[in-house]
Amino acid sequence: MSPYITATLLLALGLGTTITFTSTHWLLAWMGLEINTLVIIPLMAQQHHPRAIEATTKYFLVQAAAAATLLFAGMINAWLTGQWEISQLNHPLPLTIATIALALKLGLAPMHAWLPDTMQGLNLNMGLILATWQKLAPLALLYQINNNPYLLIILGLMSIMVGGWGGLNQTQLRKLLAYSSIAHLGWMVLVLTFLPPLTLITLFIYIVMTYSIFTIFKISKSTNISFLTTSWAKNPTLTAITPLILFSLGGLPPLTGFLPKWMIIMELTKQHLTLIATIAALSALLSLYFYLRLSYAMTLTTSPNTSTNVLPWRQKDTDVKTLTTTSVILTTCMLPLSPLIMTILP
């Protein structure tokens, strides 16, 4: 694809998300979501590979159905209340329909089945965009509407549990990261009704951690666990750093990923939802287990002599950029900033 076309599509992708961010009318928000979906389709299909085409088709059908359902919810709300404003979605029927549609767009359980298959058919660059940037616009709409707390708690708990159970038996890294995305979005949705700024902090930390792990897998050219066993031959330094990033994604102290989970559990306890917080914390152990599997494969195993993989030569990496270095540092060392972050919260 021409660099000019790629740049135009990326600018349009940002435009669609910005329109959704700044809109207060359901039609404008729907327009931004549609621009976002239509622009990313050629970017996803640019590999001209059957898996990429299949993933693109699945993504288009799911996103089109979710956008149509969301527009339908806005029309029902206008019919019942005479209001097209996003913040005026007060009737229970359109509110529930809109929440389900946004959950489908985000990939929350039980509407999550499309996300791992779609992520598996894409390269790591597009998988990173799908796991981070494409979540911003639907989450902004979910942030604005007056949500039903019971529905969001159910969606959040199911997402955390499905994200943990689904990744246990996976060997493909992109599917593992898709289930990781489902679990992290469950944590964000769980606390969205009670403390929305904490959801934004969790989203920011999740984007930083996900960017770090995607770029490291891209540098080591790893797409499944068997490739990780040979990554030490190419870049021993990154192989030593990657387990820290994986443990941070799993929420292990004293790394950065522990901070949002700890603060969410504290907030749920303050809201007298101790049982919900306990179930979420126990379900996070499932995610930590498959991150531990990846770390074990990278650092504590040596590839057998009969490996069918092509062993990469030790060579100088030119892909390590300042942004990757910064994100890795933030992923592992941001926990001392927790007092400053807690002062932001009301």
Secondary structure by P-SEA (a helix, b strand, c coil): ccaaaaaaaaaaaaaaaaaaaacccaaaaaaaaaaaaaaacccccccccaaaaaaaaaaaaaaaaaaaaaaaaaaaaaaacccccccccccaaaaaaaaaaaaaaaccccccaaaaaaaaaccaaaaaaaacccccaaaaaaacccccaaaaaaaaaaaaaaaaaaacccccaaaaaaaaaaaaaaaaaacccccaaaaaaaaaaaaaaaaaaaaaaaaaccccaaaaaacccccaaaaaaaaaaaaaaacccccaaaaaaaaaaaaaaaacaaaaaaaaaaaaaaaaaaaaaaaaaccccccccccccccccccccccccaaaaaaaaaacccccaaaaaaaacc
